[in-house]
Amino acid sequence: MPMLRPPDLVTVGAIGTLMDQRPGGYWGVRFEAMTVLVDEAYLAVADLEPEIS
């Protein structure tokens, strides 16, 4: 059953893995400690490629 979580469980800038898309513009995102629903307005593509200098 879904439940509201405190806002400090996932830090801003944390990188997670998209698990599934839910109705209403929400995505299931797997972070290190848990999977949470995130509104797509708060998601961005992470650049994980190392910079070559």
JOLINBEL-V344943 format. One record per helix or strand of 2 or more residues. SS is the DSSP state (a for helix, b for strand). FROM is the first residue (numbers start at 1). LEN is the number of residues. Records with the same first field share a line. If there is no record, write none. Layout:
# JOLINBEL-V344943
SS->FROM-LEN  FROM-LEN
This chain:
# JOLINBEL-V344943
b->17-6  26-5  35-5
a->40-3
